[in-house]
Amino acid sequence: MLDGSTKDLGDFQGKLLMVVNVASRCGLTPQYEALEELQKKYQDRGFTVIGVPSGSFKQELKDDDQIAEYCSTTWGISFPMLQKAEVNGRKRHPLYKELVKAKDSKGLAGPVMWNFEKFLITPTGEIMRFRPTTKPDAEEIISAIEANLPS
């Protein structure tokens, strides 16, 4: 985690997760605001956003301390953030090796297209994929969250 702690995906078992590869210097960075709103709205019902800062598209700050400060002071982020990781390529984070197998609404799987691609992981392990330009508060995402809340 950005704060130096460690967590295992098992720590989130039974929860509804939204894993998002984020970047501090991207045109889609304002999506942080909607992600934080989702976190606040649904966290008491078994939902959490997990941010994954990624340098894969060369739009993230250099180190975890800078990323943590930026997210905290600029966006007031309260959801967990992993350490900076690659989401594509040979050094792809193990979590993303699994996530990129999921298909989007058009039936396409494969590499992450850009920053702020969203993967909703249900408590039963189903993965729904939403491409970067789909805003976190889009109707299809809100409907998927509400249909899969564990509590």
Secondary structure, DSSP 8 states (H G I E B T S, - for coil): -TTS----GGGGTTSEEEEEEE-TTSTTTTHHHHHHHHHHHHGGGTEEEEEEEB-TTS-S-SSHHHHHHHIIIII---S-B---BBSSSTTB-HHHHHHTTS--TTS--SS--STT-EEEE-TTS-EEEE-TTS-TT-HHHHHHHHHH---
